[in-house]
Amino acid sequence: MKLESEHRGNILVIRAVNDRIDAAGAIQFKERMREIIEEPSERVVLDLSNVMFLDSSGLGAVVAVMKALGPVRRLELSGLTPTVEKVLRLTRMDSVFIIHKALPEELRHVG
């Protein structure tokens, strides 16, 4: 699972490069995210604009990362494709995450 990360001030922006977060890559995604979020930051924004498919294993991995951040930092999601947005809506996880339609302009140059 390829992830790119960059600090923008006090915000850690992580971009999922792969187009799927599914059973085959969920464990790798979770492990890589845990490595990246060890870096101190006030906010963590995960850009999912490249992700066209998210299954229950992938969603579980995203939730695990949210839990790993603890109560102080929240995992924010941005750039949800219609398919990923539907999965979050159907599972009611859209009420758990802060979701941005797209990355704010000042956060877009990652990688």
Biopython code that builds the backbone (N, CA, C, O; Angstrom):
import numpy as np
from Bio.PDB.StructureBuilder import StructureBuilder

atoms = [
    (1, "MET", "N", (0.854, -1.179, 0.000)),
    (1, "MET", "CA", (0.000, 0.000, 0.000)),
    (1, "MET", "C", (0.889, 1.227, 0.000)),
    (1, "MET", "O", (1.662, 1.447, 0.932)),
    (2, "LYS", "N", (0.777, 2.008, -1.031)),
    (2, "LYS", "CA", (1.602, 3.207, -1.144)),
    (2, "LYS", "C", (0.856, 4.408, -0.574)),
    (2, "LYS", "O", (-0.272, 4.708, -0.967)),
    (3, "LEU", "N", (1.509, 5.081, 0.354)),
    (3, "LEU", "CA", (0.980, 6.287, 0.971)),
    (3, "LEU", "C", (2.051, 7.362, 0.914)),
    (3, "LEU", "O", (3.230, 7.085, 1.131)),
    (4, "GLU", "N", (1.644, 8.577, 0.625)),
    (4, "GLU", "CA", (2.565, 9.711, 0.628)),
    (4, "GLU", "C", (2.126, 10.644, 1.747)),
    (4, "GLU", "O", (0.930, 10.850, 1.956)),
    (5, "SER", "N", (3.094, 11.209, 2.469)),
    (5, "SER", "CA", (2.732, 12.102, 3.562)),
    (5, "SER", "C", (3.590, 13.351, 3.544)),
    (5, "SER", "O", (4.724, 13.351, 3.064)),
    (6, "GLU", "N", (3.015, 14.410, 4.081)),
    (6, "GLU", "CA", (3.717, 15.676, 4.128)),
    (6, "GLU", "C", (3.089, 16.535, 5.223)),
    (6, "GLU", "O", (1.874, 16.533, 5.418)),
    (7, "HIS", "N", (3.944, 17.265, 5.929)),
    (7, "HIS", "CA", (3.454, 18.209, 6.929)),
    (7, "HIS", "C", (3.163, 19.537, 6.257)),
    (7, "HIS", "O", (3.972, 20.048, 5.482)),
    (8, "ARG", "N", (2.015, 20.083, 6.559)),
    (8, "ARG", "CA", (1.631, 21.429, 6.126)),
    (8, "ARG", "C", (1.305, 22.189, 7.399)),
    (8, "ARG", "O", (0.170, 22.169, 7.874)),
    (9, "GLY", "N", (2.313, 22.862, 7.950)),
    (9, "GLY", "CA", (2.132, 23.516, 9.245)),
    (9, "GLY", "C", (1.914, 22.447, 10.304)),
    (9, "GLY", "O", (2.723, 21.530, 10.440)),
    (10, "ASN", "N", (0.832, 22.561, 11.050)),
    (10, "ASN", "CA", (0.538, 21.592, 12.113)),
    (10, "ASN", "C", (-0.364, 20.455, 11.633)),
    (10, "ASN", "O", (-0.907, 19.703, 12.443)),
    (11, "ILE", "N", (-0.520, 20.333, 10.311)),
    (11, "ILE", "CA", (-1.389, 19.304, 9.738)),
    (11, "ILE", "C", (-0.555, 18.275, 8.982)),
    (11, "ILE", "O", (0.274, 18.628, 8.144)),
    (12, "LEU", "N", (-0.780, 17.017, 9.285)),
    (12, "LEU", "CA", (-0.148, 15.916, 8.568)),
    (12, "LEU", "C", (-1.124, 15.463, 7.491)),
    (12, "LEU", "O", (-2.209, 14.972, 7.801)),
    (13, "VAL", "N", (-0.744, 15.623, 6.237)),
    (13, "VAL", "CA", (-1.595, 15.220, 5.114)),
    (13, "VAL", "C", (-1.033, 13.914, 4.552)),
    (13, "VAL", "O", (0.148, 13.823, 4.216)),
    (14, "ILE", "N", (-1.893, 12.919, 4.457)),
    (14, "ILE", "CA", (-1.504, 11.611, 3.934)),
    (14, "ILE", "C", (-2.381, 11.324, 2.720)),
    (14, "ILE", "O", (-3.603, 11.458, 2.777)),
    (15, "ARG", "N", (-1.740, 10.928, 1.624)),
    (15, "ARG", "CA", (-2.494, 10.626, 0.400)),
    (15, "ARG", "C", (-2.354, 9.151, 0.067)),
    (15, "ARG", "O", (-1.245, 8.630, -0.056)),
    (16, "ALA", "N", (-3.495, 8.482, -0.077)),
    (16, "ALA", "CA", (-3.495, 7.092, -0.516)),
    (16, "ALA", "C", (-3.271, 7.092, -2.023)),
    (16, "ALA", "O", (-4.049, 7.684, -2.770)),
    (17, "VAL", "N", (-2.217, 6.434, -2.463)),
    (17, "VAL", "CA", (-1.877, 6.409, -3.887)),
    (17, "VAL", "C", (-2.637, 5.286, -4.595)),
    (17, "VAL", "O", (-3.058, 5.448, -5.740)),
    (18, "ASN", "N", (-2.813, 4.160, -3.922)),
    (18, "ASN", "CA", (-3.507, 3.023, -4.530)),
    (18, "ASN", "C", (-4.979, 3.323, -4.728)),
    (18, "ASN", "O", (-5.540, 4.187, -4.054)),
    (19, "ASP", "N", (-5.611, 2.602, -5.664)),
    (19, "ASP", "CA", (-7.022, 2.859, -5.944)),
    (19, "ASP", "C", (-7.962, 1.953, -5.162)),
    (19, "ASP", "O", (-9.179, 2.023, -5.339)),
    (20, "ARG", "N", (-7.405, 1.095, -4.289)),
    (20, "ARG", "CA", (-8.235, 0.180, -3.494)),
    (20, "ARG", "C", (-7.682, 0.065, -2.085)),
    (20, "ARG", "O", (-6.469, 0.021, -1.878)),
    (21, "ILE", "N", (-8.585, 0.017, -1.128)),
    (21, "ILE", "CA", (-8.224, -0.396, 0.227)),
    (21, "ILE", "C", (-9.186, -1.531, 0.531)),
    (21, "ILE", "O", (-10.342, -1.312, 0.893)),
    (22, "ASP", "N", (-8.684, -2.742, 0.375)),
    (22, "ASP", "CA", (-9.528, -3.930, 0.511)),
    (22, "ASP", "C", (-8.826, -4.971, 1.367)),
    (22, "ASP", "O", (-7.768, -4.705, 1.937)),
    (23, "ALA", "N", (-9.410, -6.147, 1.455)),
    (23, "ALA", "CA", (-8.875, -7.210, 2.294)),
    (23, "ALA", "C", (-7.409, -7.517, 1.978)),
    (23, "ALA", "O", (-6.622, -7.810, 2.878)),
    (24, "ALA", "N", (-7.056, -7.448, 0.711)),
    (24, "ALA", "CA", (-5.687, -7.775, 0.304)),
    (24, "ALA", "C", (-4.666, -6.754, 0.818)),
    (24, "ALA", "O", (-3.510, -7.110, 1.046)),
    (25, "GLY", "N", (-5.069, -5.503, 1.002)),
    (25, "GLY", "CA", (-4.112, -4.479, 1.398)),
    (25, "GLY", "C", (-4.406, -3.796, 2.720)),
    (25, "GLY", "O", (-3.672, -2.896, 3.128)),
    (26, "ALA", "N", (-5.472, -4.212, 3.398)),
    (26, "ALA", "CA", (-5.896, -3.514, 4.627)),
    (26, "ALA", "C", (-4.844, -3.558, 5.724)),
    (26, "ALA", "O", (-4.599, -2.544, 6.377)),
    (27, "ILE", "N", (-4.223, -4.699, 5.941)),
    (27, "ILE", "CA", (-3.220, -4.815, 7.004)),
    (27, "ILE", "C", (-2.016, -3.939, 6.689)),
    (27, "ILE", "O", (-1.502, -3.243, 7.564)),
    (28, "GLN", "N", (-1.575, -3.974, 5.452)),
    (28, "GLN", "CA", (-0.439, -3.146, 5.043)),
    (28, "GLN", "C", (-0.792, -1.659, 5.178)),
    (28, "GLN", "O", (0.034, -0.868, 5.635)),
    (29, "PHE", "N", (-2.008, -1.276, 4.785)),
    (29, "PHE", "CA", (-2.461, 0.104, 4.924)),
    (29, "PHE", "C", (-2.392, 0.534, 6.386)),
    (29, "PHE", "O", (-1.846, 1.590, 6.709)),
    (30, "LYS", "N", (-2.947, -0.290, 7.257)),
    (30, "LYS", "CA", (-3.000, 0.033, 8.683)),
    (30, "LYS", "C", (-1.596, 0.166, 9.264)),
    (30, "LYS", "O", (-1.321, 1.108, 10.008)),
    (31, "GLU", "N", (-0.715, -0.761, 8.933)),
    (31, "GLU", "CA", (0.663, -0.715, 9.457)),
    (31, "GLU", "C", (1.406, 0.522, 8.958)),
    (31, "GLU", "O", (2.100, 1.187, 9.727)),
    (32, "ARG", "N", (1.262, 0.823, 7.688)),
    (32, "ARG", "CA", (1.937, 1.999, 7.118)),
    (32, "ARG", "C", (1.387, 3.289, 7.722)),
    (32, "ARG", "O", (2.150, 4.200, 8.041)),
    (33, "MET", "N", (0.074, 3.367, 7.880)),
    (33, "MET", "CA", (-0.534, 4.542, 8.506)),
    (33, "MET", "C", (-0.043, 4.715, 9.938)),
    (33, "MET", "O", (0.250, 5.833, 10.361)),
    (34, "ARG", "N", (0.049, 3.635, 10.677)),
    (34, "ARG", "CA", (0.530, 3.732, 12.069)),
    (34, "ARG", "C", (1.955, 4.266, 12.123)),
    (34, "ARG", "O", (2.296, 5.026, 13.030)),
    (35, "GLU", "N", (2.792, 3.879, 11.162)),
    (35, "GLU", "CA", (4.155, 4.429, 11.106)),
    (35, "GLU", "C", (4.111, 5.935, 10.852)),
    (35, "GLU", "O", (4.808, 6.708, 11.510)),
    (36, "ILE", "N", (3.290, 6.333, 9.898)),
    (36, "ILE", "CA", (3.228, 7.746, 9.512)),
    (36, "ILE", "C", (2.662, 8.608, 10.634)),
    (36, "ILE", "O", (3.174, 9.699, 10.884)),
    (37, "ILE", "N", (1.615, 8.144, 11.315)),
    (37, "ILE", "CA", (0.971, 8.985, 12.328)),
    (37, "ILE", "C", (1.775, 9.092, 13.615)),
    (37, "ILE", "O", (1.387, 9.820, 14.530)),
    (38, "GLU", "N", (2.892, 8.374, 13.696)),
    (38, "GLU", "CA", (3.781, 8.562, 14.844)),
    (38, "GLU", "C", (4.396, 9.959, 14.827)),
    (38, "GLU", "O", (4.803, 10.479, 15.866)),
    (39, "GLU", "N", (4.459, 10.560, 13.637)),
    (39, "GLU", "CA", (4.966, 11.920, 13.518)),
    (39, "GLU", "C", (3.999, 12.857, 14.232)),
    (39, "GLU", "O", (2.788, 12.759, 14.031)),
    (40, "PRO", "N", (4.514, 13.767, 15.066)),
    (40, "PRO", "CA", (3.615, 14.671, 15.787)),
    (40, "PRO", "C", (2.923, 15.661, 14.850)),
    (40, "PRO", "O", (3.538, 16.199, 13.929)),
    (41, "SER", "N", (1.652, 15.888, 15.099)),
    (41, "SER", "CA", (0.863, 16.868, 14.355)),
    (41, "SER", "C", (-0.422, 17.103, 15.132)),
    (41, "SER", "O", (-0.854, 16.251, 15.909)),
    (42, "GLU", "N", (-1.025, 18.257, 14.920)),
    (42, "GLU", "CA", (-2.293, 18.537, 15.593)),
    (42, "GLU", "C", (-3.460, 17.874, 14.880)),
    (42, "GLU", "O", (-4.415, 17.430, 15.518)),
    (43, "ARG", "N", (-3.382, 17.807, 13.552)),
    (43, "ARG", "CA", (-4.451, 17.218, 12.745)),
    (43, "ARG", "C", (-3.862, 16.229, 11.755)),
    (43, "ARG", "O", (-2.710, 16.363, 11.341)),
    (44, "VAL", "N", (-4.661, 15.229, 11.375)),
    (44, "VAL", "CA", (-4.274, 14.257, 10.354)),
    (44, "VAL", "C", (-5.393, 14.207, 9.324)),
    (44, "VAL", "O", (-6.543, 13.915, 9.654)),
    (45, "VAL", "N", (-5.043, 14.497, 8.065)),
    (45, "VAL", "CA", (-6.021, 14.472, 6.977)),
    (45, "VAL", "C", (-5.610, 13.380, 5.996)),
    (45, "VAL", "O", (-4.496, 13.399, 5.473)),
    (46, "LEU", "N", (-6.504, 12.433, 5.747)),
    (46, "LEU", "CA", (-6.258, 11.346, 4.809)),
    (46, "LEU", "C", (-6.999, 11.651, 3.507)),
    (46, "LEU", "O", (-8.229, 11.694, 3.473)),
    (47, "ASP", "N", (-6.236, 11.860, 2.448)),
    (47, "ASP", "CA", (-6.785, 12.153, 1.124)),
    (47, "ASP", "C", (-7.077, 10.832, 0.416)),
    (47, "ASP", "O", (-6.162, 10.079, 0.083)),
    (48, "LEU", "N", (-8.350, 10.565, 0.195)),
    (48, "LEU", "CA", (-8.775, 9.313, -0.444)),
    (48, "LEU", "C", (-9.238, 9.521, -1.879)),
    (48, "LEU", "O", (-9.961, 8.683, -2.418)),
    (49, "SER", "N", (-8.841, 10.610, -2.499)),
    (49, "SER", "CA", (-9.338, 10.928, -3.839)),
    (49, "SER", "C", (-8.930, 9.908, -4.906)),
    (49, "SER", "O", (-9.567, 9.839, -5.957)),
    (50, "ASN", "N", (-7.894, 9.125, -4.662)),
    (50, "ASN", "CA", (-7.489, 8.075, -5.616)),
    (50, "ASN", "C", (-8.191, 6.741, -5.362)),
    (50, "ASN", "O", (-8.139, 5.845, -6.205)),
    (51, "VAL", "N", (-8.839, 6.602, -4.218)),
    (51, "VAL", "CA", (-9.417, 5.316, -3.813)),
    (51, "VAL", "C", (-10.805, 5.144, -4.420)),
    (51, "VAL", "O", (-11.742, 5.869, -4.086)),
    (52, "MET", "N", (-10.913, 4.175, -5.317)),
    (52, "MET", "CA", (-12.176, 3.908, -6.003)),
    (52, "MET", "C", (-12.957, 2.774, -5.357)),
    (52, "MET", "O", (-14.142, 2.595, -5.638)),
    (53, "PHE", "N", (-12.295, 1.999, -4.485)),
    (53, "PHE", "CA", (-12.960, 0.852, -3.858)),
    (53, "PHE", "C", (-12.501, 0.714, -2.419)),
    (53, "PHE", "O", (-11.303, 0.720, -2.136)),
    (54, "LEU", "N", (-13.456, 0.589, -1.516)),
    (54, "LEU", "CA", (-13.191, 0.391, -0.095)),
    (54, "LEU", "C", (-14.146, -0.683, 0.396)),
    (54, "LEU", "O", (-15.361, -0.487, 0.371)),
    (55, "ASP", "N", (-13.611, -1.826, 0.848)),
    (55, "ASP", "CA", (-14.493, -2.867, 1.368)),
    (55, "ASP", "C", (-14.508, -2.809, 2.890)),
    (55, "ASP", "O", (-13.921, -1.903, 3.483)),
    (56, "SER", "N", (-15.169, -3.764, 3.522)),
    (56, "SER", "CA", (-15.294, -3.745, 4.976)),
    (56, "SER", "C", (-13.942, -3.862, 5.675)),
    (56, "SER", "O", (-13.741, -3.271, 6.737)),
    (57, "SER", "N", (-13.019, -4.615, 5.093)),
    (57, "SER", "CA", (-11.676, -4.728, 5.674)),
    (57, "SER", "C", (-10.950, -3.388, 5.592)),
    (57, "SER", "O", (-10.278, -2.974, 6.537)),
    (58, "GLY", "N", (-11.092, -2.727, 4.468)),
    (58, "GLY", "CA", (-10.476, -1.408, 4.300)),
    (58, "GLY", "C", (-11.067, -0.399, 5.264)),
    (58, "GLY", "O", (-10.342, 0.386, 5.875)),
    (59, "LEU", "N", (-12.397, -0.422, 5.400)),
    (59, "LEU", "CA", (-13.054, 0.483, 6.340)),
    (59, "LEU", "C", (-12.594, 0.192, 7.759)),
    (59, "LEU", "O", (-12.361, 1.112, 8.542)),
    (60, "GLY", "N", (-12.465, -1.074, 8.087)),
    (60, "GLY", "CA", (-11.966, -1.455, 9.411)),
    (60, "GLY", "C", (-10.564, -0.931, 9.659)),
    (60, "GLY", "O", (-10.238, -0.526, 10.775)),
    (61, "ALA", "N", (-9.736, -0.937, 8.630)),
    (61, "ALA", "CA", (-8.371, -0.425, 8.763)),
    (61, "ALA", "C", (-8.374, 1.084, 8.985)),
    (61, "ALA", "O", (-7.589, 1.595, 9.784)),
    (62, "VAL", "N", (-9.249, 1.797, 8.286)),
    (62, "VAL", "CA", (-9.353, 3.248, 8.463)),
    (62, "VAL", "C", (-9.829, 3.556, 9.882)),
    (62, "VAL", "O", (-9.307, 4.468, 10.523)),
    (63, "VAL", "N", (-10.806, 2.812, 10.373)),
    (63, "VAL", "CA", (-11.306, 3.000, 11.734)),
    (63, "VAL", "C", (-10.208, 2.683, 12.756)),
    (63, "VAL", "O", (-10.083, 3.381, 13.763)),
    (64, "ALA", "N", (-9.422, 1.648, 12.509)),
    (64, "ALA", "CA", (-8.324, 1.300, 13.415)),
    (64, "ALA", "C", (-7.309, 2.437, 13.513)),
    (64, "ALA", "O", (-6.784, 2.713, 14.592)),
    (65, "VAL", "N", (-7.035, 3.091, 12.392)),
    (65, "VAL", "CA", (-6.119, 4.236, 12.395)),
    (65, "VAL", "C", (-6.719, 5.375, 13.211)),
    (65, "VAL", "O", (-6.017, 6.034, 13.978)),
    (66, "MET", "N", (-8.013, 5.604, 13.044)),
    (66, "MET", "CA", (-8.693, 6.646, 13.814)),
    (66, "MET", "C", (-8.542, 6.362, 15.309)),
    (66, "MET", "O", (-8.252, 7.272, 16.087)),
    (67, "LYS", "N", (-8.734, 5.122, 15.707)),
    (67, "LYS", "CA", (-8.605, 4.747, 17.115)),
    (67, "LYS", "C", (-7.170, 4.881, 17.594)),
    (67, "LYS", "O", (-6.935, 5.261, 18.741)),
    (68, "ALA", "N", (-6.205, 4.574, 16.730)),
    (68, "ALA", "CA", (-4.791, 4.674, 17.101)),
    (68, "ALA", "C", (-4.390, 6.124, 17.370)),
    (68, "ALA", "O", (-3.464, 6.376, 18.141)),
    (69, "LEU", "N", (-5.070, 7.064, 16.750)),
    (69, "LEU", "CA", (-4.771, 8.475, 16.981)),
    (69, "LEU", "C", (-5.199, 8.915, 18.374)),
    (69, "LEU", "O", (-4.693, 9.905, 18.902)),
    (70, "GLY", "N", (-6.125, 8.182, 18.964)),
    (70, "GLY", "CA", (-6.567, 8.512, 20.310)),
    (70, "GLY", "C", (-7.538, 9.671, 20.338)),
    (70, "GLY", "O", (-7.995, 10.140, 19.296)),
    (71, "PRO", "N", (-7.849, 10.129, 21.537)),
    (71, "PRO", "CA", (-8.882, 11.165, 21.673)),
    (71, "PRO", "C", (-8.420, 12.581, 21.320)),
    (71, "PRO", "O", (-9.252, 13.459, 21.091)),
    (72, "VAL", "N", (-7.120, 12.810, 21.275)),
    (72, "VAL", "CA", (-6.618, 14.164, 21.059)),
    (72, "VAL", "C", (-6.629, 14.552, 19.583)),
    (72, "VAL", "O", (-7.054, 15.653, 19.232)),
    (73, "ARG", "N", (-6.162, 13.652, 18.720)),
    (73, "ARG", "CA", (-6.140, 13.927, 17.272)),
    (73, "ARG", "C", (-7.244, 13.129, 16.607)),
    (73, "ARG", "O", (-7.489, 11.974, 16.954)),
    (74, "ARG", "N", (-7.908, 13.761, 15.643)),
    (74, "ARG", "CA", (-8.940, 13.055, 14.886)),
    (74, "ARG", "C", (-8.458, 12.824, 13.467)),
    (74, "ARG", "O", (-7.724, 13.633, 12.900)),
    (75, "LEU", "N", (-8.888, 11.703, 12.909)),
    (75, "LEU", "CA", (-8.587, 11.420, 11.514)),
    (75, "LEU", "C", (-9.658, 12.077, 10.659)),
    (75, "LEU", "O", (-10.843, 11.768, 10.786)),
    (76, "GLU", "N", (-9.236, 12.986, 9.788)),
    (76, "GLU", "CA", (-10.142, 13.657, 8.872)),
    (76, "GLU", "C", (-9.962, 13.039, 7.493)),
    (76, "GLU", "O", (-8.846, 12.703, 7.096)),
    (77, "LEU", "N", (-11.050, 12.893, 6.773)),
    (77, "LEU", "CA", (-11.007, 12.294, 5.445)),
    (77, "LEU", "C", (-11.336, 13.357, 4.405)),
    (77, "LEU", "O", (-12.143, 14.250, 4.660)),
    (78, "SER", "N", (-10.715, 13.263, 3.238)),
    (78, "SER", "CA", (-11.035, 14.209, 2.174)),
    (78, "SER", "C", (-11.043, 13.516, 0.822)),
    (78, "SER", "O", (-10.456, 12.449, 0.642)),
    (79, "GLY", "N", (-11.726, 14.152, -0.126)),
    (79, "GLY", "CA", (-11.727, 13.689, -1.510)),
    (79, "GLY", "C", (-12.375, 12.340, -1.726)),
    (79, "GLY", "O", (-11.898, 11.546, -2.537)),
    (80, "LEU", "N", (-13.461, 12.066, -1.010)),
    (80, "LEU", "CA", (-14.104, 10.763, -1.159)),
    (80, "LEU", "C", (-14.717, 10.608, -2.543)),
    (80, "LEU", "O", (-15.446, 11.481, -3.017)),
    (81, "THR", "N", (-14.412, 9.491, -3.180)),
    (81, "THR", "CA", (-15.055, 9.161, -4.443)),
    (81, "THR", "C", (-16.489, 8.717, -4.126)),
    (81, "THR", "O", (-16.771, 8.359, -2.983)),
    (82, "PRO", "N", (-17.393, 8.732, -5.096)),
    (82, "PRO", "CA", (-18.787, 8.347, -4.812)),
    (82, "PRO", "C", (-18.925, 6.959, -4.173)),
    (82, "PRO", "O", (-19.758, 6.767, -3.287)),
    (83, "THR", "N", (-18.123, 6.004, -4.611)),
    (83, "THR", "CA", (-18.203, 4.652, -4.065)),
    (83, "THR", "C", (-17.789, 4.628, -2.600)),
    (83, "THR", "O", (-18.464, 4.014, -1.774)),
    (84, "VAL", "N", (-16.696, 5.286, -2.278)),
    (84, "VAL", "CA", (-16.207, 5.317, -0.896)),
    (84, "VAL", "C", (-17.187, 6.101, -0.022)),
    (84, "VAL", "O", (-17.465, 5.707, 1.110)),
    (85, "GLU", "N", (-17.702, 7.200, -0.543)),
    (85, "GLU", "CA", (-18.675, 7.988, 0.205)),
    (85, "GLU", "C", (-19.915, 7.150, 0.527)),
    (85, "GLU", "O", (-20.468, 7.248, 1.623)),
    (86, "LYS", "N", (-20.344, 6.332, -0.424)),
    (86, "LYS", "CA", (-21.516, 5.478, -0.215)),
    (86, "LYS", "C", (-21.257, 4.462, 0.893)),
    (86, "LYS", "O", (-22.131, 4.226, 1.727)),
    (87, "VAL", "N", (-20.072, 3.860, 0.915)),
    (87, "VAL", "CA", (-19.724, 2.893, 1.968)),
    (87, "VAL", "C", (-19.785, 3.578, 3.334)),
    (87, "VAL", "O", (-20.333, 3.021, 4.285)),
    (88, "LEU", "N", (-19.229, 4.773, 3.430)),
    (88, "LEU", "CA", (-19.241, 5.492, 4.701)),
    (88, "LEU", "C", (-20.667, 5.866, 5.107)),
    (88, "LEU", "O", (-21.020, 5.786, 6.284)),
    (89, "ARG", "N", (-21.466, 6.265, 4.157)),
    (89, "ARG", "CA", (-22.847, 6.651, 4.449)),
    (89, "ARG", "C", (-23.664, 5.432, 4.891)),
    (89, "ARG", "O", (-24.404, 5.505, 5.872)),
    (90, "LEU", "N", (-23.532, 4.313, 4.168)),
    (90, "LEU", "CA", (-24.303, 3.106, 4.498)),
    (90, "LEU", "C", (-23.945, 2.529, 5.858)),
    (90, "LEU", "O", (-24.789, 1.936, 6.530)),
    (91, "THR", "N", (-22.702, 2.702, 6.259)),
    (91, "THR", "CA", (-22.252, 2.190, 7.564)),
    (91, "THR", "C", (-22.368, 3.249, 8.655)),
    (91, "THR", "O", (-22.010, 3.011, 9.808)),
    (92, "ARG", "N", (-22.870, 4.414, 8.278)),
    (92, "ARG", "CA", (-23.022, 5.559, 9.176)),
    (92, "ARG", "C", (-21.696, 6.084, 9.717)),
    (92, "ARG", "O", (-21.667, 6.821, 10.703)),
    (93, "MET", "N", (-20.627, 5.710, 9.083)),
    (93, "MET", "CA", (-19.309, 6.207, 9.498)),
    (93, "MET", "C", (-19.108, 7.653, 9.055)),
    (93, "MET", "O", (-18.177, 8.320, 9.506)),
    (94, "ASP", "N", (-19.979, 8.134, 8.177)),
    (94, "ASP", "CA", (-19.887, 9.533, 7.768)),
    (94, "ASP", "C", (-20.196, 10.475, 8.932)),
    (94, "ASP", "O", (-19.865, 11.660, 8.876)),
    (95, "SER", "N", (-20.829, 9.953, 9.983)),
    (95, "SER", "CA", (-21.105, 10.776, 11.166)),
    (95, "SER", "C", (-19.977, 10.691, 12.193)),
    (95, "SER", "O", (-19.963, 11.443, 13.168)),
    (96, "VAL", "N", (-19.041, 9.782, 11.975)),
    (96, "VAL", "CA", (-17.928, 9.588, 12.908)),
    (96, "VAL", "C", (-16.714, 10.420, 12.493)),
    (96, "VAL", "O", (-16.009, 10.969, 13.340)),
    (97, "PHE", "N", (-16.479, 10.505, 11.195)),
    (97, "PHE", "CA", (-15.312, 11.212, 10.670)),
    (97, "PHE", "C", (-15.653, 12.641, 10.285)),
    (97, "PHE", "O", (-16.786, 12.942, 9.909)),
    (98, "ILE", "N", (-14.666, 13.515, 10.381)),
    (98, "ILE", "CA", (-14.760, 14.829, 9.755)),
    (98, "ILE", "C", (-14.430, 14.589, 8.295)),
    (98, "ILE", "O", (-13.374, 14.041, 7.979)),
    (99, "ILE", "N", (-15.319, 14.992, 7.402)),
    (99, "ILE", "CA", (-15.130, 14.723, 5.973)),
    (99, "ILE", "C", (-15.104, 16.048, 5.217)),
    (99, "ILE", "O", (-16.004, 16.878, 5.341)),
    (100, "HIS", "N", (-14.038, 16.217, 4.427)),
    (100, "HIS", "CA", (-13.892, 17.388, 3.567)),
    (100, "HIS", "C", (-14.167, 16.943, 2.136)),
    (100, "HIS", "O", (-13.696, 15.888, 1.711)),
    (101, "LYS", "N", (-14.918, 17.733, 1.401)),
    (101, "LYS", "CA", (-15.218, 17.400, 0.002)),
    (101, "LYS", "C", (-13.924, 17.234, -0.802)),
    (101, "LYS", "O", (-13.792, 16.310, -1.604)),
    (102, "ALA", "N", (-12.975, 18.145, -0.571)),
    (102, "ALA", "CA", (-11.655, 18.084, -1.217)),
    (102, "ALA", "C", (-10.649, 18.678, -0.243)),
    (102, "ALA", "O", (-11.017, 19.345, 0.724)),
    (103, "LEU", "N", (-9.390, 18.428, -0.511)),
    (103, "LEU", "CA", (-8.363, 19.043, 0.321)),
    (103, "LEU", "C", (-8.418, 20.557, 0.162)),
    (103, "LEU", "O", (-8.548, 21.055, -0.956)),
    (104, "PRO", "N", (-8.321, 21.289, 1.256)),
    (104, "PRO", "CA", (-8.201, 22.736, 1.110)),
    (104, "PRO", "C", (-6.984, 23.070, 0.254)),
    (104, "PRO", "O", (-5.985, 22.352, 0.281)),
    (105, "GLU", "N", (-7.068, 24.137, -0.489)),
    (105, "GLU", "CA", (-6.017, 24.522, -1.437)),
    (105, "GLU", "C", (-4.618, 24.477, -0.828)),
    (105, "GLU", "O", (-3.678, 23.994, -1.461)),
    (106, "GLU", "N", (-4.481, 24.974, 0.388)),
    (106, "GLU", "CA", (-3.150, 25.037, 1.014)),
    (106, "GLU", "C", (-2.582, 23.668, 1.374)),
    (106, "GLU", "O", (-1.409, 23.564, 1.734)),
    (107, "LEU", "N", (-3.396, 22.617, 1.281)),
    (107, "LEU", "CA", (-2.941, 21.267, 1.620)),
    (107, "LEU", "C", (-2.740, 20.373, 0.396)),
    (107, "LEU", "O", (-2.402, 19.200, 0.555)),
    (108, "ARG", "N", (-2.932, 20.879, -0.794)),
    (108, "ARG", "CA", (-2.988, 20.021, -1.975)),
    (108, "ARG", "C", (-1.665, 19.533, -2.525)),
    (108, "ARG", "O", (-1.661, 18.551, -3.267)),
    (109, "HIS", "N", (-0.585, 20.134, -2.221)),
    (109, "HIS", "CA", (0.690, 19.767, -2.864)),
    (109, "HIS", "C", (1.447, 18.764, -2.018)),
    (109, "HIS", "O", (2.382, 19.122, -1.301)),
    (110, "VAL", "N", (1.041, 17.514, -2.103)),
    (110, "VAL", "CA", (1.635, 16.423, -1.331)),
    (110, "VAL", "C", (2.379, 15.507, -2.291)),
    (110, "VAL", "O", (1.940, 15.260, -3.414)),
    (111, "GLY", "N", (3.526, 15.006, -1.814)),
    (111, "GLY", "CA", (4.241, 14.019, -2.610)),
    (111, "GLY", "C", (5.402, 14.542, -3.204)),
    (111, "GLY", "O", (6.112, 13.824, -3.908)),
]
sb = StructureBuilder()
sb.init_structure("model")
sb.init_model(0)
sb.init_chain("A")
sb.init_seg("    ")
for serial, (resi, resn, name, xyz) in enumerate(atoms, 1):
    if name == "N":
        sb.init_residue(resn, " ", resi, " ")
    sb.init_atom(name, np.array(xyz, "f"), 0.0, 1.0, " ", f" {name:<3s}", serial, name[0])
structure = sb.get_structure()
